[in-house]
Amino acid sequence: MKLNRLTGRCWVYPYEEERDRPNLCYIRGDKWSLSVDAGHSAGHVREYYRALEEAGLPLPKLTVLTHWHWDHTFGMHAAHGLCLANERTNQYLMHFRDRLEKEGTGFFLAIAESIRREYAPGGPVVVVPADLVFRGEMRLDAGNCPIRVFQADAPHTDDSTLIEVPGENVLILGDADCDTFSEGIKDPALCRSLAETVRTVQPEICLLGHWTPLSADEVIQDLLSGI
């Protein structure tokens, strides 16, 4: 898989449908670098880091999670540097870790074929909590590269975090625009709320969890269609 450059400071390691691997985004500041989402497994993280090294990019000092779902977080134990999550995301991770410890991995592997493909070599399923936890919003500066990390209402989960890179006109949404995982529906009020958030930010590029980059208008249109 090839690392693709989005802007002067942003790259994306592309999603993969077969193992339900999401886009992993990389943001390079003058002082340090940040990743968005920690991948489906340690193997996913290793492949991503290999692509960064081949591109001559330093490994991230911080990884920010968009939400708790396994394809975005279960590679955290292999992440370089620290991991940041909102409070609710961290609570979900700790709950899932406790369930794995009590029940084993069988229920997890039974959820989807993509999970079984990801862990087909028989690798361990490791869930760890975040190193850093926030509530509401954080402002970061990686060195002439301001980054806004903030919670937002969204139809996919109730723990969505969005990442804005204002100087690059990029907004990273993870799976925030998707249906709920269990019910497969989109709550109209949450769709309208997320559409308004995107409209307020006005990014030129929106990066979703499992799709190619879109414009703000395309994301808003998709959120509001059919509600």
C-alpha positions as CSV (number, residue, x, y, z in Angstrom):
1,M,0.0,0.0,0.0
2,K,1.4,3.4,-1.0
3,L,1.4,6.5,1.2
4,N,-0.5,9.3,-0.6
5,R,0.2,13.0,-0.1
6,L,-3.0,15.2,0.4
7,T,-1.4,18.6,1.1
8,G,1.9,20.1,2.0
9,R,1.7,18.7,5.5
10,C,-0.9,15.9,5.3
11,W,-0.6,12.3,4.0
12,V,-2.9,9.3,4.0
13,Y,-2.2,5.6,4.2
14,P,-5.2,4.3,2.3
15,Y,-8.1,2.2,3.5
16,E,-8.5,-1.5,2.6
17,E,-11.9,-3.1,2.3
18,E,-10.9,-6.8,2.7
19,R,-9.6,-6.4,6.3
20,D,-11.8,-3.3,6.9
21,R,-8.7,-1.2,7.5
22,P,-9.4,2.6,7.7
23,N,-7.4,5.5,6.3
24,L,-4.6,6.4,8.6
25,C,-3.7,10.1,8.3
26,Y,-0.3,11.7,9.0
27,I,0.3,15.4,9.8
28,R,3.8,16.7,9.8
29,G,4.7,19.8,11.8
30,D,8.1,21.5,12.0
31,K,8.7,20.2,15.5
32,W,6.8,16.9,15.6
33,S,4.3,14.7,13.7
34,L,0.8,13.4,14.5
35,S,-1.2,10.4,13.2
36,V,-4.9,10.0,13.2
37,D,-6.1,6.6,14.3
38,A,-4.1,3.6,15.4
39,G,-5.1,0.9,12.9
40,H,-6.7,-2.5,13.1
41,S,-3.8,-4.4,14.5
42,A,-0.1,-4.3,15.2
43,G,0.5,-5.6,11.7
44,H,-1.5,-2.7,10.2
45,V,0.6,-0.2,12.2
46,R,3.9,-1.9,11.1
47,E,2.9,-1.6,7.4
48,Y,1.9,2.1,7.9
49,Y,5.2,2.9,9.7
50,R,7.2,1.1,6.9
51,A,5.5,3.4,4.4
52,L,6.3,6.5,6.5
53,E,10.0,5.4,6.7
54,E,10.1,4.8,3.0
55,A,8.8,8.3,2.4
56,G,11.5,9.7,4.7
57,L,8.9,10.8,7.3
58,P,9.6,10.6,11.1
59,L,7.3,8.4,13.1
60,P,4.5,10.2,14.9
61,K,4.9,11.5,18.5
62,L,1.1,11.5,19.0
63,T,-1.7,9.4,17.6
64,V,-5.3,10.8,18.0
65,L,-8.3,8.4,17.9
66,T,-11.5,9.3,16.1
67,H,-13.6,6.8,18.0
68,W,-13.2,3.5,19.8
69,H,-14.0,0.9,17.1
70,W,-11.4,-1.9,16.8
71,D,-10.3,-1.1,13.2
72,H,-9.3,2.3,14.4
73,T,-7.8,1.5,17.8
74,F,-6.6,-2.1,18.3
75,G,-3.1,-1.2,16.9
76,M,-2.6,1.2,19.8
77,H,-0.2,-1.1,21.7
78,A,2.2,-0.9,18.7
79,A,1.9,2.9,18.2
80,H,5.0,5.0,18.5
81,G,4.7,7.8,21.0
82,L,1.5,8.6,22.9
83,C,-2.2,8.0,22.1
84,L,-4.9,10.6,22.7
85,A,-8.6,9.9,23.0
86,N,-11.7,11.6,24.4
87,E,-13.0,10.3,27.7
88,R,-15.9,8.3,26.3
89,T,-13.7,6.6,23.7
90,N,-11.3,5.6,26.5
91,Q,-14.1,4.2,28.6
92,Y,-15.3,2.0,25.6
93,L,-11.8,0.7,25.1
94,M,-11.4,-0.2,28.8
95,H,-14.8,-1.9,28.7
96,F,-13.9,-4.0,25.6
97,R,-10.5,-4.9,27.1
98,D,-12.3,-6.2,30.3
99,R,-14.7,-8.2,28.2
100,L,-11.8,-9.8,26.2
101,E,-10.1,-10.7,29.4
102,K,-13.2,-12.4,30.8
103,E,-14.6,-14.0,27.6
104,G,-11.6,-14.5,25.4
105,T,-11.4,-13.5,21.7
106,G,-14.1,-15.8,20.3
107,F,-16.9,-13.2,20.4
108,F,-14.7,-10.6,18.8
109,L,-13.6,-12.8,15.9
110,A,-17.3,-13.8,15.3
111,I,-18.3,-10.2,14.7
112,A,-17.1,-10.0,11.0
113,E,-15.1,-11.8,8.4
114,S,-12.9,-8.8,8.0
115,I,-11.7,-9.2,11.6
116,R,-11.0,-12.9,11.1
117,R,-8.9,-11.9,8.0
118,E,-7.0,-9.3,10.0
119,Y,-6.1,-11.8,12.7
120,A,-5.8,-14.8,10.4
121,P,-2.1,-15.4,11.3
122,G,-3.3,-16.0,14.9
123,G,-1.9,-12.8,16.3
124,P,-3.0,-11.6,19.7
125,V,-5.9,-9.2,20.2
126,V,-4.5,-6.5,22.4
127,V,-6.6,-3.6,23.7
128,V,-5.0,-0.8,25.7
129,P,-6.3,2.5,27.1
130,A,-5.2,5.9,25.8
131,D,-2.1,7.6,27.3
132,L,-3.8,11.0,27.3
133,V,-7.5,11.8,27.7
134,F,-9.4,15.0,26.9
135,R,-12.9,16.3,27.0
136,G,-14.5,18.7,24.5
137,E,-11.7,20.3,22.6
138,M,-7.9,20.6,22.4
139,R,-5.6,22.9,20.5
140,L,-2.2,21.6,19.5
141,D,0.7,23.0,17.5
142,A,3.1,20.6,15.9
143,G,5.4,23.5,14.8
144,N,3.8,26.1,12.5
145,C,1.0,23.6,12.1
146,P,-2.0,24.2,14.4
147,I,-4.3,21.3,14.9
148,R,-7.7,21.3,16.5
149,V,-9.0,18.1,18.1
150,F,-12.7,18.2,19.1
151,Q,-15.7,16.1,20.0
152,A,-18.7,16.3,17.7
153,D,-22.2,14.8,17.5
154,A,-22.3,12.3,14.7
155,P,-24.6,9.4,13.5
156,H,-22.0,6.6,13.7
157,T,-21.1,6.6,17.4
158,D,-21.5,8.8,20.5
159,D,-17.8,9.2,21.0
160,S,-16.7,10.9,17.7
161,T,-13.6,13.1,17.6
162,L,-12.8,15.2,14.6
163,I,-9.4,16.6,13.7
164,E,-9.0,19.9,11.8
165,V,-5.8,21.1,10.3
166,P,-6.7,24.8,9.5
167,G,-3.6,25.7,7.7
168,E,-4.1,22.8,5.2
169,N,-7.9,23.2,5.0
170,V,-8.3,19.5,6.0
171,L,-10.9,17.9,8.3
172,I,-10.6,14.3,9.3
173,L,-13.8,12.7,10.3
174,G,-13.1,9.0,10.8
175,D,-16.4,7.1,10.4
176,A,-18.5,10.0,11.9
177,D,-20.6,10.2,8.7
178,C,-21.5,6.5,8.7
179,D,-24.5,4.5,9.9
180,T,-24.5,3.2,13.4
181,F,-22.6,-0.1,13.5
182,S,-25.3,-2.2,15.2
183,E,-28.5,-0.8,13.8
184,G,-27.4,0.4,10.4
185,I,-29.4,3.6,10.5
186,K,-28.6,7.3,10.5
187,D,-30.3,9.5,13.1
188,P,-31.5,12.6,11.2
189,A,-30.8,15.0,14.0
190,L,-27.2,13.8,14.3
191,C,-26.7,13.9,10.5
192,R,-27.9,17.6,10.5
193,S,-25.6,18.4,13.5
194,L,-22.5,16.9,11.8
195,A,-23.4,18.6,8.5
196,E,-23.5,21.9,10.3
197,T,-20.1,21.2,11.9
198,V,-18.6,20.5,8.5
199,R,-20.3,23.6,7.1
200,T,-18.9,25.7,9.9
201,V,-15.3,24.4,9.5
202,Q,-15.5,24.8,5.7
203,P,-12.6,22.5,4.8
204,E,-11.4,22.0,1.2
205,I,-10.7,18.3,1.9
206,C,-12.7,15.9,4.1
207,L,-11.0,12.6,4.9
208,L,-13.4,9.8,5.9
209,G,-12.5,6.5,7.5
210,H,-13.1,4.2,4.6
211,W,-13.3,6.3,1.5
212,T,-11.4,8.6,-0.8
213,P,-11.1,12.3,0.1
214,L,-14.2,14.4,-0.5
215,S,-15.2,18.0,-0.5
216,A,-17.2,19.5,2.3
217,D,-20.2,19.9,0.0
218,E,-20.1,16.2,-0.9
219,V,-20.0,15.1,2.7
220,I,-22.9,17.5,3.6
221,Q,-24.9,16.3,0.7
222,D,-24.5,12.7,1.7
223,L,-25.4,13.4,5.3
224,L,-28.6,15.3,4.4
225,S,-29.8,13.1,1.6
226,G,-32.8,10.9,2.5
227,I,-33.5,12.4,5.9
